[in-house]
Amino acid sequence: MKSVITTHKNMDLDALGAVIAVKKLFPEAKVVLPDTKSREVVKVLSDYPDILEFTDDSKFKGETLDKLIVVDTNSLQRIPENVRKSVGKNTEIVFYDHHPGNVLEGKAFIKRAGAITSVLVMMMKGKKITPSPIEASIMLAGIYADTGSFSYSSTSPIDFVASAFLLVWSIGLPAPIEEPANPTE
C-alpha cells in the first residue's frame, strides 16, 4: 500500500509539528513536503536533518496513491501539486485539521484548537506513542507558533494539555527561531 503524508504549501511550524506527529501515528507512510516552506521550517529542517525523512514535492514522482493523509488544511487545492496529481479515484483521503470548513472529498478529522499539532499529539498520547526530545520540542514550537504563545482566541484547552504532555519529553520551552545574525552588521 502506497501511503503519503503531506501538508499545505507555505508550510509553517504547526504543519511541521503535525507532519511529525502523524508520521508517528502512521509510520509506514512516506512524507512529501511542499517546496514552499516558511523560513522557520527551513531552519528547523536544516538544524535537524535527521528529524524527518521526506521528499520535496518537486522530486516526488509518485504513482497513484492508495492513501493520502493531509494535515493542517482541509483542501486538496492547498497541497503540493505532484502529490495532488497522484490522487486517483480510489485513493483514500484523510484530512486532519483545526480550521473549520467544508471538506469536499475524503474523511475529515477536524477539531477546533489553536494548532492541529495539539490534536495529533493527543492522539499519540492516547495510543501511548512517545516522541523523542527533539520531536517533542519541534511539535511544541508548532503549537506555540500557531497559538501566538497561547494568546490567540483560537487557543483551546487541548493546546495546553498537549503542550504539557510534550514538555515532559522535550528539551524545554520553545525559543524564537531566528536567522543567524549578519556578522557584517
Residue pairs with C-beta under 8 A, 6 or more apart in sequence:
1 28
1 66
1 67
2 30
2 62
2 63
2 64
2 65
2 66
2 67
3 26
3 28
3 29
3 30
3 65
3 66
3 67
3 68
3 69
4 29
4 30
4 31
4 32
4 62
4 65
4 67
4 68
4 69
4 83
4 86
5 19
5 22
5 23
5 26
5 29
5 30
5 31
5 32
5 69
5 70
5 71
6 19
6 31
6 32
6 33
6 34
6 57
6 68
6 69
6 70
6 71
6 79
6 80
6 83
7 15
7 16
7 18
7 19
7 33
7 34
7 70
7 71
7 72
7 73
7 79
8 15
8 34
8 72
8 73
8 78
8 79
9 34
9 35
9 36
9 78
9 79
9 80
10 34
10 36
10 37
10 38
11 33
11 34
11 36
11 37
11 38
11 41
12 38
12 40
12 41
12 72
12 142
12 145
12 146
13 38
13 40
13 41
13 44
13 138
13 141
13 142
13 144
13 145
13 146
13 177
14 72
14 115
14 116
14 117
14 142
14 143
14 145
14 146
15 41
15 71
15 72
15 116
15 142
16 41
16 44
16 45
16 138
16 142
17 115
17 117
17 120
17 138
17 139
17 140
17 141
17 142
17 143
18 71
18 72
18 96
18 115
18 116
18 117
18 120
18 142
19 31
19 33
19 52
19 54
19 71
20 51
20 52
20 131
20 135
20 138
20 139
21 117
21 120
21 121
21 123
21 124
21 131
21 139
22 29
22 69
22 71
22 96
22 120
23 29
23 31
23 52
24 124
24 129
24 131
24 135
25 120
25 123
25 124
25 127
25 129
26 69
29 67
29 69
30 54
30 55
31 52
31 53
31 54
31 55
32 54
32 55
32 56
32 57
32 60
32 62
32 80
32 82
32 83
33 54
33 55
33 56
33 57
33 80
34 56
34 57
34 79
34 80
35 56
35 57
35 58
35 80
37 45
39 179
40 145
40 177
43 177
43 179
44 51
44 138
44 141
44 177
45 51
45 52
48 134
48 138
51 134
51 135
51 138
57 80
57 81
57 82
57 83
58 82
60 80
60 82
60 83
60 86
61 82
62 82
62 83
62 86
63 86
64 86
64 87
64 88
64 90
64 91
65 83
65 86
65 87
65 88
65 91
66 90
66 91
66 92
67 91
67 92
67 93
67 94
68 83
68 86
68 87
68 91
68 92
68 93
68 94
68 106
69 94
69 96
70 76
70 79
70 93
70 94
70 95
70 96
70 97
70 106
71 95
71 96
71 97
71 116
71 120
72 96
72 97
72 98
72 99
72 116
73 79
73 95
73 97
73 99
74 95
74 97
74 99
74 101
74 102
74 103
74 108
74 110
75 101
75 104
76 84
76 87
76 93
76 105
77 84
87 93
92 106
92 107
93 105
93 106
93 107
94 106
94 107
94 108
94 109
95 103
95 106
95 107
95 108
95 109
95 110
96 109
96 110
96 116
96 119
96 120
97 108
97 109
97 110
97 116
98 110
98 111
98 112
98 113
98 114
98 115
98 116
98 118
98 119
98 154
99 110
100 110
100 112
101 110
103 110
109 119
111 119
111 158
112 154
112 156
113 119
113 154
113 156
113 158
113 159
114 143
114 146
114 147
114 148
114 150
114 152
114 154
114 155
114 156
114 159
115 142
115 143
115 145
115 146
115 147
115 159
115 162
116 146
117 139
117 142
117 143
117 146
117 162
118 143
118 156
118 158
118 159
118 161
118 162
118 163
119 158
119 162
121 139
121 143
121 162
121 165
121 166
122 158
122 161
122 162
122 165
124 130
124 131
125 162
125 165
130 169
131 139
131 166
131 169
132 169
133 169
133 170
133 171
134 171
135 169
136 166
136 167
136 168
136 169
136 170
136 171
137 166
137 170
137 171
137 172
137 174
139 166
140 163
140 166
140 167
140 170
140 173
140 174
141 174
141 177
143 159
143 162
143 163
143 166
144 150
144 163
144 173
144 174
145 174
146 152
147 154
147 155
147 159
148 155
150 159
150 160
150 163
167 173
